[in-house]
Amino acid sequence: MTKLPHKEVNRFVAAANGLKEFFARDSHARLHAIAALAAMAMGFILRIEAWEWAAIIFCIVLIICFEMLNTAIEVMCDFLEPGYSKPIKIIKDLAAGAVLASALGSIIVAGLIFLPKITEALFHLE
């Protein structure tokens, strides 16, 4: 078995620390985690297909990635400009907009996957 170089292990540890910091620092991270667990529970309950799982997992990862980037941008902006700055506000708003866009798209995907199954379960009981 090949052993990973020390440099690669350090990169992995740094990335894991980033995830840990994200979930410790950002209240939205916990909200997204709860929403992700709810979506996954719905997937199990409604017995979604493999491609639907792929779409749901992609959406979960997409939102978490955008939220992490948004958090990183906010931390960097606050470090560079502790006071109010119109350009910094625009940067932060754009980053937050990316999170919102990914969340709205994910809601649409979830609706397309879950609503027909819920409707069928409620109105076509056999």
C-alpha atoms as an extended CHARMM CRD file, in Angstrom:
* protein
*
       126  EXT
         1         1  MET       CA              0.0000000000        0.0000000000        0.0000000000  PROA      1               0.0000000000
         2         2  THR       CA              1.3540000000        3.4070000000       -0.9740000000  PROA      2               0.0000000000
         3         3  LYS       CA              1.7270000000        5.9380000000        1.8100000000  PROA      3               0.0000000000
         4         4  LEU       CA              0.5480000000        9.4980000000        1.1750000000  PROA      4               0.0000000000
         5         5  PRO       CA              3.2630000000       12.1520000000        1.2270000000  PROA      5               0.0000000000
         6         6  HSD       CA              3.2640000000       14.4160000000        4.2820000000  PROA      6               0.0000000000
         7         7  LYS       CA              2.3540000000       17.3830000000        2.0660000000  PROA      7               0.0000000000
         8         8  GLU       CA             -0.8170000000       15.6290000000        0.8370000000  PROA      8               0.0000000000
         9         9  VAL       CA             -1.8470000000       14.6900000000        4.3680000000  PROA      9               0.0000000000
        10        10  ASN       CA             -1.4170000000       18.3220000000        5.4440000000  PROA      10              0.0000000000
        11        11  ARG       CA             -3.6560000000       19.4700000000        2.5840000000  PROA      11              0.0000000000
        12        12  PHE       CA             -6.3390000000       17.0110000000        3.6090000000  PROA      12              0.0000000000
        13        13  VAL       CA             -6.0780000000       18.1030000000        7.2510000000  PROA      13              0.0000000000
        14        14  ALA       CA             -6.3500000000       21.7650000000        6.1880000000  PROA      14              0.0000000000
        15        15  ALA       CA             -9.4470000000       20.9750000000        4.1180000000  PROA      15              0.0000000000
        16        16  ALA       CA            -10.9970000000       19.0440000000        7.0140000000  PROA      16              0.0000000000
        17        17  ASN       CA            -10.2450000000       22.0120000000        9.2940000000  PROA      17              0.0000000000
        18        18  GLY       CA            -12.0650000000       24.2200000000        6.7920000000  PROA      18              0.0000000000
        19        19  LEU       CA            -15.1820000000       22.0510000000        7.0340000000  PROA      19              0.0000000000
        20        20  LYS       CA            -14.9330000000       22.0290000000       10.8300000000  PROA      20              0.0000000000
        21        21  GLU       CA            -14.5240000000       25.8200000000       10.9340000000  PROA      21              0.0000000000
        22        22  PHE       CA            -17.4510000000       26.2770000000        8.5600000000  PROA      22              0.0000000000
        23        23  PHE       CA            -19.8630000000       24.2150000000       10.6550000000  PROA      23              0.0000000000
        24        24  ALA       CA            -18.6080000000       25.8090000000       13.8960000000  PROA      24              0.0000000000
        25        25  ARG       CA            -18.6770000000       29.4110000000       12.6160000000  PROA      25              0.0000000000
        26        26  ASP       CA            -21.6670000000       29.6680000000       10.2980000000  PROA      26              0.0000000000
        27        27  SER       CA            -25.2410000000       29.2980000000       11.5660000000  PROA      27              0.0000000000
        28        28  HSD       CA            -26.3940000000       28.8210000000        7.9750000000  PROA      28              0.0000000000
        29        29  ALA       CA            -24.1990000000       25.7160000000        7.8030000000  PROA      29              0.0000000000
        30        30  ARG       CA            -26.3030000000       24.0390000000       10.4490000000  PROA      30              0.0000000000
        31        31  LEU       CA            -29.4970000000       25.1170000000        8.6910000000  PROA      31              0.0000000000
        32        32  HSD       CA            -28.2410000000       23.6500000000        5.4140000000  PROA      32              0.0000000000
        33        33  ALA       CA            -27.2130000000       20.4470000000        7.2040000000  PROA      33              0.0000000000
        34        34  ILE       CA            -30.7330000000       20.0800000000        8.6340000000  PROA      34              0.0000000000
        35        35  ALA       CA            -32.2630000000       20.7500000000        5.2010000000  PROA      35              0.0000000000
        36        36  ALA       CA            -29.8890000000       18.1910000000        3.6610000000  PROA      36              0.0000000000
        37        37  LEU       CA            -30.8840000000       15.5730000000        6.2330000000  PROA      37              0.0000000000
        38        38  ALA       CA            -34.5710000000       16.3370000000        5.5840000000  PROA      38              0.0000000000
        39        39  ALA       CA            -34.0750000000       15.9510000000        1.8230000000  PROA      39              0.0000000000
        40        40  MET       CA            -32.2280000000       12.6760000000        2.3410000000  PROA      40              0.0000000000
        41        41  ALA       CA            -34.9590000000       11.4030000000        4.6810000000  PROA      41              0.0000000000
        42        42  MET       CA            -37.5550000000       12.2740000000        2.0290000000  PROA      42              0.0000000000
        43        43  GLY       CA            -35.4610000000       10.4030000000       -0.5110000000  PROA      43              0.0000000000
        44        44  PHE       CA            -35.4860000000        7.2690000000        1.6320000000  PROA      44              0.0000000000
        45        45  ILE       CA            -39.1890000000        7.5750000000        2.4650000000  PROA      45              0.0000000000
        46        46  LEU       CA            -40.1940000000        8.1390000000       -1.1650000000  PROA      46              0.0000000000
        47        47  ARG       CA            -37.6770000000        5.5920000000       -2.4930000000  PROA      47              0.0000000000
        48        48  ILE       CA            -36.1990000000        7.8560000000       -5.1260000000  PROA      48              0.0000000000
        49        49  GLU       CA            -34.1620000000        6.4240000000       -7.9750000000  PROA      49              0.0000000000
        50        50  ALA       CA            -30.3750000000        6.5650000000       -8.3560000000  PROA      50              0.0000000000
        51        51  TRP       CA            -30.4110000000        9.5190000000      -10.7680000000  PROA      51              0.0000000000
        52        52  GLU       CA            -32.7010000000       11.4130000000       -8.3690000000  PROA      52              0.0000000000
        53        53  TRP       CA            -30.2620000000       10.7150000000       -5.5310000000  PROA      53              0.0000000000
        54        54  ALA       CA            -27.4840000000       12.0590000000       -7.7270000000  PROA      54              0.0000000000
        55        55  ALA       CA            -29.4490000000       15.2670000000       -8.3470000000  PROA      55              0.0000000000
        56        56  ILE       CA            -30.3030000000       15.7220000000       -4.6550000000  PROA      56              0.0000000000
        57        57  ILE       CA            -26.7200000000       15.0630000000       -3.5070000000  PROA      57              0.0000000000
        58        58  PHE       CA            -25.3770000000       17.4110000000       -6.1980000000  PROA      58              0.0000000000
        59        59  CYS       CA            -27.7240000000       20.1530000000       -4.9530000000  PROA      59              0.0000000000
        60        60  ILE       CA            -26.7080000000       19.5750000000       -1.3220000000  PROA      60              0.0000000000
        61        61  VAL       CA            -23.0070000000       19.7550000000       -2.1820000000  PROA      61              0.0000000000
        62        62  LEU       CA            -23.5660000000       22.7880000000       -4.4340000000  PROA      62              0.0000000000
        63        63  ILE       CA            -25.2880000000       24.7710000000       -1.6820000000  PROA      63              0.0000000000
        64        64  ILE       CA            -22.6830000000       23.8310000000        0.9300000000  PROA      64              0.0000000000
        65        65  CYS       CA            -19.8380000000       24.7900000000       -1.4340000000  PROA      65              0.0000000000
        66        66  PHE       CA            -21.4110000000       28.1560000000       -2.2510000000  PROA      66              0.0000000000
        67        67  GLU       CA            -22.1110000000       28.8050000000        1.4380000000  PROA      67              0.0000000000
        68        68  MET       CA            -18.4910000000       27.9810000000        2.3060000000  PROA      68              0.0000000000
        69        69  LEU       CA            -17.2190000000       30.3210000000       -0.4220000000  PROA      69              0.0000000000
        70        70  ASN       CA            -19.6090000000       33.0110000000        0.8070000000  PROA      70              0.0000000000
        71        71  THR       CA            -18.2980000000       32.5990000000        4.3580000000  PROA      71              0.0000000000
        72        72  ALA       CA            -14.6810000000       32.7310000000        3.1570000000  PROA      72              0.0000000000
        73        73  ILE       CA            -15.3890000000       35.8940000000        1.1540000000  PROA      73              0.0000000000
        74        74  GLU       CA            -17.1210000000       37.5240000000        4.1440000000  PROA      74              0.0000000000
        75        75  VAL       CA            -14.2340000000       36.6770000000        6.4930000000  PROA      75              0.0000000000
        76        76  MET       CA            -11.6800000000       37.9850000000        3.9950000000  PROA      76              0.0000000000
        77        77  CYS       CA            -13.6550000000       41.1830000000        3.3590000000  PROA      77              0.0000000000
        78        78  ASP       CA            -14.0800000000       41.8340000000        7.0940000000  PROA      78              0.0000000000
        79        79  PHE       CA            -10.3370000000       41.3370000000        7.5540000000  PROA      79              0.0000000000
        80        80  LEU       CA             -9.4200000000       43.6680000000        4.6890000000  PROA      80              0.0000000000
        81        81  GLU       CA            -12.0110000000       46.3350000000        5.4810000000  PROA      81              0.0000000000
        82        82  PRO       CA            -13.3590000000       46.2080000000        9.0700000000  PROA      82              0.0000000000
        83        83  GLY       CA            -15.5630000000       49.2800000000        8.5570000000  PROA      83              0.0000000000
        84        84  TYR       CA            -18.3690000000       49.8810000000        6.0780000000  PROA      84              0.0000000000
        85        85  SER       CA            -17.3560000000       50.0340000000        2.4360000000  PROA      85              0.0000000000
        86        86  LYS       CA            -19.7010000000       50.1770000000       -0.5570000000  PROA      86              0.0000000000
        87        87  PRO       CA            -17.4450000000       47.9590000000       -2.7460000000  PROA      87              0.0000000000
        88        88  ILE       CA            -17.1560000000       45.3930000000        0.0880000000  PROA      88              0.0000000000
        89        89  LYS       CA            -20.9500000000       45.4250000000        0.4920000000  PROA      89              0.0000000000
        90        90  ILE       CA            -21.3440000000       44.7060000000       -3.2240000000  PROA      90              0.0000000000
        91        91  ILE       CA            -18.8300000000       41.8350000000       -3.0050000000  PROA      91              0.0000000000
        92        92  LYS       CA            -20.6490000000       40.3290000000       -0.0110000000  PROA      92              0.0000000000
        93        93  ASP       CA            -24.0560000000       40.7650000000       -1.6710000000  PROA      93              0.0000000000
        94        94  LEU       CA            -22.8330000000       39.0250000000       -4.8280000000  PROA      94              0.0000000000
        95        95  ALA       CA            -21.4840000000       36.0980000000       -2.8010000000  PROA      95              0.0000000000
        96        96  ALA       CA            -24.7320000000       35.8370000000       -0.8470000000  PROA      96              0.0000000000
        97        97  GLY       CA            -26.6480000000       36.0050000000       -4.1300000000  PROA      97              0.0000000000
        98        98  ALA       CA            -24.7460000000       32.9500000000       -5.3660000000  PROA      98              0.0000000000
        99        99  VAL       CA            -25.9040000000       31.0300000000       -2.2930000000  PROA      99              0.0000000000
       100       100  LEU       CA            -29.4810000000       32.1670000000       -2.8470000000  PROA      100             0.0000000000
       101       101  ALA       CA            -29.3990000000       31.1940000000       -6.5280000000  PROA      101             0.0000000000
       102       102  SER       CA            -28.0820000000       27.7160000000       -5.6970000000  PROA      102             0.0000000000
       103       103  ALA       CA            -30.7010000000       27.2960000000       -2.9620000000  PROA      103             0.0000000000
       104       104  LEU       CA            -33.5520000000       28.3660000000       -5.2540000000  PROA      104             0.0000000000
       105       105  GLY       CA            -32.3450000000       26.0250000000       -7.9870000000  PROA      105             0.0000000000
       106       106  SER       CA            -32.1040000000       23.2100000000       -5.4580000000  PROA      106             0.0000000000
       107       107  ILE       CA            -35.6410000000       23.8620000000       -4.2480000000  PROA      107             0.0000000000
       108       108  ILE       CA            -36.8430000000       23.5590000000       -7.8450000000  PROA      108             0.0000000000
       109       109  VAL       CA            -34.9400000000       20.2780000000       -8.2940000000  PROA      109             0.0000000000
       110       110  ALA       CA            -36.3530000000       18.9230000000       -5.0160000000  PROA      110             0.0000000000
       111       111  GLY       CA            -39.8480000000       19.9520000000       -6.0680000000  PROA      111             0.0000000000
       112       112  LEU       CA            -39.4980000000       18.2350000000       -9.4330000000  PROA      112             0.0000000000
       113       113  ILE       CA            -38.3500000000       15.0430000000       -7.7110000000  PROA      113             0.0000000000
       114       114  PHE       CA            -40.5010000000       14.9670000000       -4.5810000000  PROA      114             0.0000000000
       115       115  LEU       CA            -43.8190000000       16.6210000000       -5.5000000000  PROA      115             0.0000000000
       116       116  PRO       CA            -44.9450000000       14.0260000000       -8.0650000000  PROA      116             0.0000000000
       117       117  LYS       CA            -44.1250000000       11.2280000000       -5.6150000000  PROA      117             0.0000000000
       118       118  ILE       CA            -45.9180000000       12.9680000000       -2.7350000000  PROA      118             0.0000000000
       119       119  THR       CA            -48.9330000000       13.7110000000       -4.9410000000  PROA      119             0.0000000000
       120       120  GLU       CA            -49.0650000000       10.0980000000       -6.0920000000  PROA      120             0.0000000000
       121       121  ALA       CA            -48.7990000000        8.8190000000       -2.5210000000  PROA      121             0.0000000000
       122       122  LEU       CA            -51.5790000000       11.1210000000       -1.3040000000  PROA      122             0.0000000000
       123       123  PHE       CA            -54.0690000000       10.8150000000       -4.1430000000  PROA      123             0.0000000000
       124       124  HSD       CA            -53.4610000000        7.4120000000       -5.7000000000  PROA      124             0.0000000000
       125       125  LEU       CA            -53.4410000000        5.1260000000       -2.7080000000  PROA      125             0.0000000000
       126       126  GLU       CA            -53.8660000000        1.5160000000       -3.7710000000  PROA      126             0.0000000000
